[in-house]
């Protein structure tokens, strides 16, 4: 069950609310998280979830942990026939 993030969704929602584009550089300046780390979050290509990064992103997006991370349990499709 892979752990995934909603970084791109949250960033898009923040851009929509604020009616402006937000760069990863801006998020980096606001959170103290390196752009290279944010780029992996943006692509949902994160294999290591550091507490300080999670805390910074939750604070930046004003969200709780379940709003940022989720487990993809997948769905088993049963074939009949």
PyMOL Python script that loads the backbone (N, CA, C, O; Angstrom):
from pymol import cmd

cmd.read_pdbstr("""\
ATOM      1  N   UNK A   1       0.845  -1.179   0.000  1.00  0.00           N
ATOM      2  CA  UNK A   1       0.000   0.000   0.000  1.00  0.00           C
ATOM      3  C   UNK A   1       0.891   1.244   0.000  1.00  0.00           C
ATOM      4  O   UNK A   1       1.359   1.678   1.053  1.00  0.00           O
ATOM      5  N   UNK A   2       1.118   1.800  -1.152  1.00  0.00           N
ATOM      6  CA  UNK A   2       1.991   2.971  -1.227  1.00  0.00           C
ATOM      7  C   UNK A   2       1.364   4.215  -0.601  1.00  0.00           C
ATOM      8  O   UNK A   2       0.158   4.447  -0.683  1.00  0.00           O
ATOM      9  N   UNK A   3       2.219   4.987   0.014  1.00  0.00           N
ATOM     10  CA  UNK A   3       1.820   6.264   0.600  1.00  0.00           C
ATOM     11  C   UNK A   3       1.966   7.338  -0.467  1.00  0.00           C
ATOM     12  O   UNK A   3       3.014   7.440  -1.104  1.00  0.00           O
ATOM     13  N   UNK A   4       0.939   8.127  -0.664  1.00  0.00           N
ATOM     14  CA  UNK A   4       0.938   9.179  -1.671  1.00  0.00           C
ATOM     15  C   UNK A   4       0.665  10.523  -1.011  1.00  0.00           C
ATOM     16  O   UNK A   4       0.261  10.598   0.149  1.00  0.00           O
ATOM     17  N   UNK A   5       0.899  11.585  -1.786  1.00  0.00           N
ATOM     18  CA  UNK A   5       0.635  12.913  -1.250  1.00  0.00           C
ATOM     19  C   UNK A   5      -0.296  13.697  -2.157  1.00  0.00           C
ATOM     20  O   UNK A   5      -0.484  13.364  -3.327  1.00  0.00           O
ATOM     21  N   UNK A   6      -0.869  14.737  -1.593  1.00  0.00           N
ATOM     22  CA  UNK A   6      -1.797  15.613  -2.308  1.00  0.00           C
ATOM     23  C   UNK A   6      -1.186  16.998  -2.512  1.00  0.00           C
ATOM     24  O   UNK A   6      -1.909  17.991  -2.595  1.00  0.00           O
ATOM     25  N   UNK A   7       0.139  17.066  -2.591  1.00  0.00           N
ATOM     26  CA  UNK A   7       0.829  18.346  -2.733  1.00  0.00           C
ATOM     27  C   UNK A   7       0.309  19.132  -3.934  1.00  0.00           C
ATOM     28  O   UNK A   7      -0.053  20.300  -3.800  1.00  0.00           O
ATOM     29  N   UNK A   8       0.270  18.503  -5.099  1.00  0.00           N
ATOM     30  CA  UNK A   8      -0.151  19.200  -6.311  1.00  0.00           C
ATOM     31  C   UNK A   8      -1.587  19.696  -6.174  1.00  0.00           C
ATOM     32  O   UNK A   8      -1.886  20.824  -6.566  1.00  0.00           O
ATOM     33  N   UNK A   9      -2.470  18.884  -5.631  1.00  0.00           N
ATOM     34  CA  UNK A   9      -3.854  19.297  -5.419  1.00  0.00           C
ATOM     35  C   UNK A   9      -3.924  20.506  -4.486  1.00  0.00           C
ATOM     36  O   UNK A   9      -4.622  21.479  -4.770  1.00  0.00           O
ATOM     37  N   UNK A  10      -3.193  20.435  -3.367  1.00  0.00           N
ATOM     38  CA  UNK A  10      -3.220  21.532  -2.396  1.00  0.00           C
ATOM     39  C   UNK A  10      -2.633  22.811  -2.986  1.00  0.00           C
ATOM     40  O   UNK A  10      -3.141  23.904  -2.741  1.00  0.00           O
ATOM     41  N   UNK A  11      -1.564  22.670  -3.762  1.00  0.00           N
ATOM     42  CA  UNK A  11      -0.955  23.832  -4.402  1.00  0.00           C
ATOM     43  C   UNK A  11      -1.923  24.456  -5.413  1.00  0.00           C
ATOM     44  O   UNK A  11      -2.069  25.677  -5.471  1.00  0.00           O
ATOM     45  N   UNK A  12      -2.568  23.624  -6.191  1.00  0.00           N
ATOM     46  CA  UNK A  12      -3.533  24.113  -7.180  1.00  0.00           C
ATOM     47  C   UNK A  12      -4.698  24.822  -6.502  1.00  0.00           C
ATOM     48  O   UNK A  12      -5.151  25.868  -6.968  1.00  0.00           O
ATOM     49  N   UNK A  13      -5.177  24.257  -5.408  1.00  0.00           N
ATOM     50  CA  UNK A  13      -6.275  24.880  -4.666  1.00  0.00           C
ATOM     51  C   UNK A  13      -5.846  26.227  -4.075  1.00  0.00           C
ATOM     52  O   UNK A  13      -6.623  27.182  -4.085  1.00  0.00           O
ATOM     53  N   UNK A  14      -4.627  26.306  -3.566  1.00  0.00           N
ATOM     54  CA  UNK A  14      -4.118  27.565  -3.002  1.00  0.00           C
ATOM     55  C   UNK A  14      -3.990  28.616  -4.113  1.00  0.00           C
ATOM     56  O   UNK A  14      -4.327  29.782  -3.911  1.00  0.00           O
ATOM     57  N   UNK A  15      -3.508  28.200  -5.267  1.00  0.00           N
ATOM     58  CA  UNK A  15      -3.400  29.117  -6.405  1.00  0.00           C
ATOM     59  C   UNK A  15      -4.781  29.629  -6.812  1.00  0.00           C
ATOM     60  O   UNK A  15      -4.957  30.813  -7.097  1.00  0.00           O
ATOM     61  N   UNK A  16      -5.744  28.732  -6.835  1.00  0.00           N
ATOM     62  CA  UNK A  16      -7.107  29.113  -7.201  1.00  0.00           C
ATOM     63  C   UNK A  16      -7.694  30.108  -6.201  1.00  0.00           C
ATOM     64  O   UNK A  16      -8.283  31.117  -6.587  1.00  0.00           O
ATOM     65  N   UNK A  17      -7.526  29.811  -4.916  1.00  0.00           N
ATOM     66  CA  UNK A  17      -8.049  30.701  -3.876  1.00  0.00           C
ATOM     67  C   UNK A  17      -7.409  32.082  -3.944  1.00  0.00           C
ATOM     68  O   UNK A  17      -8.084  33.102  -3.808  1.00  0.00           O
ATOM     69  N   UNK A  18      -6.090  32.097  -4.159  1.00  0.00           N
ATOM     70  CA  UNK A  18      -5.354  33.360  -4.163  1.00  0.00           C
ATOM     71  C   UNK A  18      -5.298  33.994  -5.558  1.00  0.00           C
ATOM     72  O   UNK A  18      -4.768  35.094  -5.717  1.00  0.00           O
ATOM     73  N   UNK A  19      -5.832  33.315  -6.549  1.00  0.00           N
ATOM     74  CA  UNK A  19      -5.898  33.778  -7.931  1.00  0.00           C
ATOM     75  C   UNK A  19      -4.535  34.236  -8.457  1.00  0.00           C
ATOM     76  O   UNK A  19      -4.373  35.331  -8.995  1.00  0.00           O
ATOM     77  N   UNK A  20      -3.561  33.330  -8.269  1.00  0.00           N
ATOM     78  CA  UNK A  20      -2.204  33.615  -8.744  1.00  0.00           C
ATOM     79  C   UNK A  20      -1.425  32.310  -8.848  1.00  0.00           C
ATOM     80  O   UNK A  20      -1.796  31.303  -8.246  1.00  0.00           O
ATOM     81  N   UNK A  21      -0.348  32.342  -9.613  1.00  0.00           N
ATOM     82  CA  UNK A  21       0.548  31.194  -9.706  1.00  0.00           C
ATOM     83  C   UNK A  21       1.516  31.216  -8.534  1.00  0.00           C
ATOM     84  O   UNK A  21       1.965  32.279  -8.105  1.00  0.00           O
ATOM     85  N   UNK A  22       1.832  30.038  -8.022  1.00  0.00           N
ATOM     86  CA  UNK A  22       2.776  29.914  -6.912  1.00  0.00           C
ATOM     87  C   UNK A  22       3.889  28.972  -7.356  1.00  0.00           C
ATOM     88  O   UNK A  22       3.629  27.816  -7.691  1.00  0.00           O
ATOM     89  N   UNK A  23       5.117  29.456  -7.360  1.00  0.00           N
ATOM     90  CA  UNK A  23       6.253  28.637  -7.789  1.00  0.00           C
ATOM     91  C   UNK A  23       6.767  27.783  -6.638  1.00  0.00           C
ATOM     92  O   UNK A  23       6.508  28.064  -5.468  1.00  0.00           O
ATOM     93  N   UNK A  24       7.494  26.740  -6.994  1.00  0.00           N
ATOM     94  CA  UNK A  24       8.131  25.917  -5.965  1.00  0.00           C
ATOM     95  C   UNK A  24       9.163  26.732  -5.202  1.00  0.00           C
ATOM     96  O   UNK A  24       9.390  26.484  -4.018  1.00  0.00           O
ATOM     97  N   UNK A  25       9.790  27.702  -5.860  1.00  0.00           N
ATOM     98  CA  UNK A  25      10.734  28.581  -5.163  1.00  0.00           C
ATOM     99  C   UNK A  25      10.036  29.364  -4.061  1.00  0.00           C
ATOM    100  O   UNK A  25      10.585  29.537  -2.973  1.00  0.00           O
ATOM    101  N   UNK A  26       8.831  29.836  -4.342  1.00  0.00           N
ATOM    102  CA  UNK A  26       8.066  30.570  -3.327  1.00  0.00           C
ATOM    103  C   UNK A  26       7.692  29.653  -2.161  1.00  0.00           C
ATOM    104  O   UNK A  26       7.800  30.043  -0.999  1.00  0.00           O
ATOM    105  N   UNK A  27       7.256  28.446  -2.476  1.00  0.00           N
ATOM    106  CA  UNK A  27       6.911  27.483  -1.415  1.00  0.00           C
ATOM    107  C   UNK A  27       8.158  27.185  -0.588  1.00  0.00           C
ATOM    108  O   UNK A  27       8.087  27.087   0.637  1.00  0.00           O
ATOM    109  N   UNK A  28       9.293  27.043  -1.254  1.00  0.00           N
ATOM    110  CA  UNK A  28      10.551  26.771  -0.561  1.00  0.00           C
ATOM    111  C   UNK A  28      10.914  27.902   0.397  1.00  0.00           C
ATOM    112  O   UNK A  28      11.291  27.660   1.543  1.00  0.00           O
ATOM    113  N   UNK A  29      10.798  29.131  -0.081  1.00  0.00           N
ATOM    114  CA  UNK A  29      11.113  30.283   0.783  1.00  0.00           C
ATOM    115  C   UNK A  29      10.188  30.338   1.993  1.00  0.00           C
ATOM    116  O   UNK A  29      10.618  30.675   3.097  1.00  0.00           O
ATOM    117  N   UNK A  30       8.913  30.005   1.782  1.00  0.00           N
ATOM    118  CA  UNK A  30       7.925  30.075   2.863  1.00  0.00           C
ATOM    119  C   UNK A  30       8.037  28.932   3.861  1.00  0.00           C
ATOM    120  O   UNK A  30       7.687  29.088   5.031  1.00  0.00           O
ATOM    121  N   UNK A  31       8.525  27.778   3.400  1.00  0.00           N
ATOM    122  CA  UNK A  31       8.539  26.587   4.254  1.00  0.00           C
ATOM    123  C   UNK A  31       9.922  26.201   4.758  1.00  0.00           C
ATOM    124  O   UNK A  31      10.050  25.506   5.766  1.00  0.00           O
ATOM    125  N   UNK A  32      10.966  26.655   4.050  1.00  0.00           N
ATOM    126  CA  UNK A  32      12.315  26.223   4.394  1.00  0.00           C
ATOM    127  C   UNK A  32      12.653  24.849   3.841  1.00  0.00           C
ATOM    128  O   UNK A  32      13.690  24.280   4.180  1.00  0.00           O
ATOM    129  N   UNK A  33      11.788  24.315   2.994  1.00  0.00           N
ATOM    130  CA  UNK A  33      12.002  23.000   2.376  1.00  0.00           C
ATOM    131  C   UNK A  33      12.687  23.227   1.031  1.00  0.00           C
ATOM    132  O   UNK A  33      12.273  24.090   0.258  1.00  0.00           O
ATOM    133  N   UNK A  34      13.723  22.460   0.755  1.00  0.00           N
ATOM    134  CA  UNK A  34      14.489  22.611  -0.476  1.00  0.00           C
ATOM    135  C   UNK A  34      13.605  22.399  -1.708  1.00  0.00           C
ATOM    136  O   UNK A  34      12.700  21.566  -1.702  1.00  0.00           O
ATOM    137  N   UNK A  35      13.884  23.166  -2.758  1.00  0.00           N
ATOM    138  CA  UNK A  35      13.135  23.055  -4.008  1.00  0.00           C
ATOM    139  C   UNK A  35      13.219  21.631  -4.562  1.00  0.00           C
ATOM    140  O   UNK A  35      12.236  21.119  -5.098  1.00  0.00           O
ATOM    141  N   UNK A  36      14.373  20.994  -4.441  1.00  0.00           N
ATOM    142  CA  UNK A  36      14.521  19.626  -4.949  1.00  0.00           C
ATOM    143  C   UNK A  36      13.580  18.663  -4.233  1.00  0.00           C
ATOM    144  O   UNK A  36      13.043  17.743  -4.851  1.00  0.00           O
ATOM    145  N   UNK A  37      13.383  18.869  -2.950  1.00  0.00           N
ATOM    146  CA  UNK A  37      12.441  18.038  -2.188  1.00  0.00           C
ATOM    147  C   UNK A  37      11.012  18.336  -2.634  1.00  0.00           C
ATOM    148  O   UNK A  37      10.214  17.421  -2.837  1.00  0.00           O
ATOM    149  N   UNK A  38      10.696  19.614  -2.783  1.00  0.00           N
ATOM    150  CA  UNK A  38       9.350  20.002  -3.219  1.00  0.00           C
ATOM    151  C   UNK A  38       9.046  19.465  -4.617  1.00  0.00           C
ATOM    152  O   UNK A  38       7.909  19.093  -4.908  1.00  0.00           O
ATOM    153  N   UNK A  39      10.054  19.424  -5.473  1.00  0.00           N
ATOM    154  CA  UNK A  39       9.855  18.905  -6.827  1.00  0.00           C
ATOM    155  C   UNK A  39       9.450  17.430  -6.782  1.00  0.00           C
ATOM    156  O   UNK A  39       8.618  16.987  -7.574  1.00  0.00           O
ATOM    157  N   UNK A  40      10.038  16.677  -5.857  1.00  0.00           N
ATOM    158  CA  UNK A  40       9.648  15.268  -5.708  1.00  0.00           C
ATOM    159  C   UNK A  40       8.215  15.160  -5.181  1.00  0.00           C
ATOM    160  O   UNK A  40       7.451  14.307  -5.630  1.00  0.00           O
ATOM    161  N   UNK A  41       7.855  16.019  -4.237  1.00  0.00           N
ATOM    162  CA  UNK A  41       6.486  16.036  -3.742  1.00  0.00           C
ATOM    163  C   UNK A  41       5.532  16.409  -4.872  1.00  0.00           C
ATOM    164  O   UNK A  41       4.466  15.809  -5.009  1.00  0.00           O
ATOM    165  N   UNK A  42       5.907  17.388  -5.674  1.00  0.00           N
ATOM    166  CA  UNK A  42       5.086  17.846  -6.794  1.00  0.00           C
ATOM    167  C   UNK A  42       4.796  16.696  -7.753  1.00  0.00           C
ATOM    168  O   UNK A  42       3.680  16.575  -8.259  1.00  0.00           O
ATOM    169  N   UNK A  43       5.802  15.849  -8.006  1.00  0.00           N
ATOM    170  CA  UNK A  43       5.658  14.715  -8.920  1.00  0.00           C
ATOM    171  C   UNK A  43       5.117  13.465  -8.220  1.00  0.00           C
ATOM    172  O   UNK A  43       4.947  12.418  -8.844  1.00  0.00           O
ATOM    173  N   UNK A  44       4.850  13.590  -6.917  1.00  0.00           N
ATOM    174  CA  UNK A  44       4.387  12.467  -6.100  1.00  0.00           C
ATOM    175  C   UNK A  44       5.380  11.312  -6.195  1.00  0.00           C
ATOM    176  O   UNK A  44       5.006  10.149  -6.345  1.00  0.00           O
ATOM    177  N   UNK A  45       6.651  11.676  -6.103  1.00  0.00           N
ATOM    178  CA  UNK A  45       7.751  10.717  -6.215  1.00  0.00           C
ATOM    179  C   UNK A  45       8.574  10.750  -4.928  1.00  0.00           C
ATOM    180  O   UNK A  45       9.796  10.898  -4.964  1.00  0.00           O
ATOM    181  N   UNK A  46       7.897  10.613  -3.805  1.00  0.00           N
ATOM    182  CA  UNK A  46       8.544  10.706  -2.501  1.00  0.00           C
ATOM    183  C   UNK A  46       8.613   9.318  -1.885  1.00  0.00           C
ATOM    184  O   UNK A  46       7.607   8.614  -1.795  1.00  0.00           O
ATOM    185  N   UNK A  47       9.810   8.933  -1.463  1.00  0.00           N
ATOM    186  CA  UNK A  47       9.947   7.638  -0.807  1.00  0.00           C
ATOM    187  C   UNK A  47      10.293   7.800   0.677  1.00  0.00           C
ATOM    188  O   UNK A  47      10.252   6.839   1.445  1.00  0.00           O
ATOM    189  N   UNK A  48      10.628   9.013   1.059  1.00  0.00           N
ATOM    190  CA  UNK A  48      10.988   9.296   2.448  1.00  0.00           C
ATOM    191  C   UNK A  48      10.181  10.499   2.925  1.00  0.00           C
ATOM    192  O   UNK A  48      10.271  11.585   2.352  1.00  0.00           O
ATOM    193  N   UNK A  49       9.409  10.302   3.958  1.00  0.00           N
ATOM    194  CA  UNK A  49       8.527  11.341   4.468  1.00  0.00           C
ATOM    195  C   UNK A  49       9.071  11.871   5.791  1.00  0.00           C
ATOM    196  O   UNK A  49       8.814  11.304   6.853  1.00  0.00           O
ATOM    197  N   UNK A  50       9.821  12.959   5.713  1.00  0.00           N
ATOM    198  CA  UNK A  50      10.426  13.559   6.904  1.00  0.00           C
ATOM    199  C   UNK A  50       9.410  14.405   7.658  1.00  0.00           C
ATOM    200  O   UNK A  50       8.641  15.158   7.061  1.00  0.00           O
ATOM    201  N   UNK A  51       9.420  14.269   8.966  1.00  0.00           N
ATOM    202  CA  UNK A  51       8.473  14.985   9.812  1.00  0.00           C
ATOM    203  C   UNK A  51       8.515  16.485   9.632  1.00  0.00           C
ATOM    204  O   UNK A  51       7.467  17.127   9.565  1.00  0.00           O
ATOM    205  N   UNK A  52       9.718  17.065   9.551  1.00  0.00           N
ATOM    206  CA  UNK A  52       9.798  18.529   9.432  1.00  0.00           C
ATOM    207  C   UNK A  52       9.227  19.020   8.104  1.00  0.00           C
ATOM    208  O   UNK A  52       8.691  20.126   8.034  1.00  0.00           O
ATOM    209  N   UNK A  53       9.337  18.212   7.054  1.00  0.00           N
ATOM    210  CA  UNK A  53       8.769  18.580   5.750  1.00  0.00           C
ATOM    211  C   UNK A  53       7.245  18.512   5.831  1.00  0.00           C
ATOM    212  O   UNK A  53       6.553  19.423   5.374  1.00  0.00           O
ATOM    213  N   UNK A  54       6.733  17.449   6.403  1.00  0.00           N
ATOM    214  CA  UNK A  54       5.287  17.282   6.544  1.00  0.00           C
ATOM    215  C   UNK A  54       4.705  18.421   7.375  1.00  0.00           C
ATOM    216  O   UNK A  54       3.681  18.998   7.008  1.00  0.00           O
ATOM    217  N   UNK A  55       5.352  18.745   8.489  1.00  0.00           N
ATOM    218  CA  UNK A  55       4.875  19.834   9.337  1.00  0.00           C
ATOM    219  C   UNK A  55       4.876  21.162   8.590  1.00  0.00           C
ATOM    220  O   UNK A  55       3.915  21.927   8.672  1.00  0.00           O
ATOM    221  N   UNK A  56       5.958  21.432   7.861  1.00  0.00           N
ATOM    222  CA  UNK A  56       6.065  22.691   7.121  1.00  0.00           C
ATOM    223  C   UNK A  56       4.990  22.790   6.040  1.00  0.00           C
ATOM    224  O   UNK A  56       4.394  23.851   5.853  1.00  0.00           O
ATOM    225  N   UNK A  57       4.740  21.689   5.330  1.00  0.00           N
ATOM    226  CA  UNK A  57       3.731  21.716   4.281  1.00  0.00           C
ATOM    227  C   UNK A  57       2.321  21.832   4.849  1.00  0.00           C
ATOM    228  O   UNK A  57       1.486  22.547   4.295  1.00  0.00           O
ATOM    229  N   UNK A  58       2.054  21.143   5.939  1.00  0.00           N
ATOM    230  CA  UNK A  58       0.738  21.269   6.576  1.00  0.00           C
ATOM    231  C   UNK A  58       0.515  22.710   7.045  1.00  0.00           C
ATOM    232  O   UNK A  58      -0.588  23.241   6.916  1.00  0.00           O
ATOM    233  N   UNK A  59       1.539  23.327   7.579  1.00  0.00           N
ATOM    234  CA  UNK A  59       1.413  24.718   8.017  1.00  0.00           C
ATOM    235  C   UNK A  59       1.203  25.637   6.809  1.00  0.00           C
ATOM    236  O   UNK A  59       0.346  26.520   6.837  1.00  0.00           O
ATOM    237  N   UNK A  60       1.982  25.425   5.759  1.00  0.00           N
ATOM    238  CA  UNK A  60       1.891  26.273   4.565  1.00  0.00           C
ATOM    239  C   UNK A  60       0.501  26.184   3.930  1.00  0.00           C
ATOM    240  O   UNK A  60      -0.087  27.201   3.563  1.00  0.00           O
ATOM    241  N   UNK A  61      -0.015  24.966   3.804  1.00  0.00           N
ATOM    242  CA  UNK A  61      -1.323  24.770   3.174  1.00  0.00           C
ATOM    243  C   UNK A  61      -2.478  24.880   4.166  1.00  0.00           C
ATOM    244  O   UNK A  61      -3.643  24.767   3.784  1.00  0.00           O
ATOM    245  N   UNK A  62      -2.152  25.099   5.438  1.00  0.00           N
ATOM    246  CA  UNK A  62      -3.160  25.204   6.498  1.00  0.00           C
ATOM    247  C   UNK A  62      -4.079  23.983   6.461  1.00  0.00           C
ATOM    248  O   UNK A  62      -5.302  24.093   6.379  1.00  0.00           O
ATOM    249  N   UNK A  63      -3.434  22.812   6.526  1.00  0.00           N
ATOM    250  CA  UNK A  63      -4.181  21.565   6.451  1.00  0.00           C
ATOM    251  C   UNK A  63      -3.693  20.599   7.523  1.00  0.00           C
ATOM    252  O   UNK A  63      -2.701  20.854   8.207  1.00  0.00           O
ATOM    253  N   UNK A  64      -4.394  19.509   7.653  1.00  0.00           N
ATOM    254  CA  UNK A  64      -4.004  18.448   8.576  1.00  0.00           C
ATOM    255  C   UNK A  64      -3.360  17.314   7.791  1.00  0.00           C
ATOM    256  O   UNK A  64      -3.445  17.270   6.564  1.00  0.00           O
ATOM    257  N   UNK A  65      -2.726  16.413   8.495  1.00  0.00           N
ATOM    258  CA  UNK A  65      -2.005  15.304   7.879  1.00  0.00           C
ATOM    259  C   UNK A  65      -2.840  14.523   6.853  1.00  0.00           C
ATOM    260  O   UNK A  65      -2.344  14.260   5.757  1.00  0.00           O
ATOM    261  N   UNK A  66      -4.090  14.143   7.165  1.00  0.00           N
ATOM    262  CA  UNK A  66      -4.864  13.389   6.173  1.00  0.00           C
ATOM    263  C   UNK A  66      -5.181  14.194   4.903  1.00  0.00           C
ATOM    264  O   UNK A  66      -5.511  13.618   3.866  1.00  0.00           O
ATOM    265  N   UNK A  67      -5.079  15.521   4.991  1.00  0.00           N
ATOM    266  CA  UNK A  67      -5.289  16.352   3.812  1.00  0.00           C
ATOM    267  C   UNK A  67      -4.062  16.330   2.901  1.00  0.00           C
ATOM    268  O   UNK A  67      -4.164  16.647   1.716  1.00  0.00           O
ATOM    269  N   UNK A  68      -2.906  15.957   3.445  1.00  0.00           N
ATOM    270  CA  UNK A  68      -1.650  15.967   2.704  1.00  0.00           C
ATOM    271  C   UNK A  68      -1.224  14.577   2.237  1.00  0.00           C
ATOM    272  O   UNK A  68      -0.708  14.426   1.129  1.00  0.00           O
ATOM    273  N   UNK A  69      -1.435  13.573   3.067  1.00  0.00           N
ATOM    274  CA  UNK A  69      -0.974  12.210   2.765  1.00  0.00           C
ATOM    275  C   UNK A  69      -2.131  11.222   2.789  1.00  0.00           C
ATOM    276  O   UNK A  69      -3.085  11.373   3.553  1.00  0.00           O
ATOM    277  N   UNK A  70      -2.025  10.210   1.940  1.00  0.00           N
ATOM    278  CA  UNK A  70      -3.027   9.142   1.955  1.00  0.00           C
ATOM    279  C   UNK A  70      -2.388   7.840   1.493  1.00  0.00           C
ATOM    280  O   UNK A  70      -1.373   7.841   0.796  1.00  0.00           O
ATOM    281  N   UNK A  71      -2.993   6.745   1.887  1.00  0.00           N
ATOM    282  CA  UNK A  71      -2.538   5.422   1.471  1.00  0.00           C
ATOM    283  C   UNK A  71      -3.412   4.963   0.321  1.00  0.00           C
ATOM    284  O   UNK A  71      -4.639   4.968   0.418  1.00  0.00           O
ATOM    285  N   UNK A  72      -2.770   4.566  -0.771  1.00  0.00           N
ATOM    286  CA  UNK A  72      -3.496   4.051  -1.928  1.00  0.00           C
ATOM    287  C   UNK A  72      -3.683   2.556  -1.726  1.00  0.00           C
ATOM    288  O   UNK A  72      -2.782   1.760  -1.994  1.00  0.00           O
ATOM    289  N   UNK A  73      -4.826   2.200  -1.266  1.00  0.00           N
ATOM    290  CA  UNK A  73      -5.120   0.803  -1.002  1.00  0.00           C
ATOM    291  C   UNK A  73      -5.454   0.051  -2.286  1.00  0.00           C
ATOM    292  O   UNK A  73      -5.476  -1.179  -2.299  1.00  0.00           O
ATOM    293  N   UNK A  74      -5.713   0.788  -3.364  1.00  0.00           N
ATOM    294  CA  UNK A  74      -6.050   0.163  -4.630  1.00  0.00           C
ATOM    295  C   UNK A  74      -7.380  -0.546  -4.534  1.00  0.00           C
ATOM    296  O   UNK A  74      -7.949  -0.691  -3.452  1.00  0.00           O
ATOM    297  N   UNK A  75      -7.850  -0.970  -5.636  1.00  0.00           N
ATOM    298  CA  UNK A  75      -9.089  -1.717  -5.649  1.00  0.00           C
ATOM    299  C   UNK A  75      -8.875  -2.986  -6.433  1.00  0.00           C
ATOM    300  O   UNK A  75      -8.352  -2.971  -7.547  1.00  0.00           O
ATOM    301  N   UNK A  76      -9.283  -4.073  -5.840  1.00  0.00           N
ATOM    302  CA  UNK A  76      -9.187  -5.359  -6.517  1.00  0.00           C
ATOM    303  C   UNK A  76     -10.409  -5.484  -7.425  1.00  0.00           C
ATOM    304  O   UNK A  76     -11.552  -5.372  -6.982  1.00  0.00           O
ATOM    305  N   UNK A  77     -10.143  -5.711  -8.667  1.00  0.00           N
ATOM    306  CA  UNK A  77     -11.233  -5.855  -9.634  1.00  0.00           C
ATOM    307  C   UNK A  77     -11.439  -7.343  -9.878  1.00  0.00           C
ATOM    308  O   UNK A  77     -10.531  -8.054 -10.310  1.00  0.00           O
ATOM    309  N   UNK A  78     -12.629  -7.785  -9.595  1.00  0.00           N
ATOM    310  CA  UNK A  78     -12.961  -9.191  -9.800  1.00  0.00           C
ATOM    311  C   UNK A  78     -13.518  -9.370 -11.199  1.00  0.00           C
ATOM    312  O   UNK A  78     -14.437  -8.663 -11.614  1.00  0.00           O
ATOM    313  N   UNK A  79     -12.957 -10.309 -11.909  1.00  0.00           N
ATOM    314  CA  UNK A  79     -13.444 -10.604 -13.245  1.00  0.00           C
ATOM    315  C   UNK A  79     -14.391 -11.790 -13.165  1.00  0.00           C
ATOM    316  O   UNK A  79     -14.092 -12.798 -12.524  1.00  0.00           O
ATOM    317  N   UNK A  80     -15.511 -11.661 -13.810  1.00  0.00           N
ATOM    318  CA  UNK A  80     -16.445 -12.783 -13.861  1.00  0.00           C
ATOM    319  C   UNK A  80     -16.545 -13.271 -15.295  1.00  0.00           C
ATOM    320  O   UNK A  80     -16.412 -12.493 -16.240  1.00  0.00           O
ATOM    321  N   UNK A  81     -16.770 -14.512 -15.441  1.00  0.00           N
ATOM    322  CA  UNK A  81     -16.964 -15.021 -16.791  1.00  0.00           C
ATOM    323  C   UNK A  81     -16.134 -16.150 -17.083  1.00  0.00           C
ATOM    324  O   UNK A  81     -16.190 -16.687 -18.189  1.00  0.00           O
TER     325      UNK A  81
END
""", "prot")
cmd.dss("prot")
cmd.show_as("cartoon", "prot")
cmd.util.cbc("prot")
cmd.orient("prot")
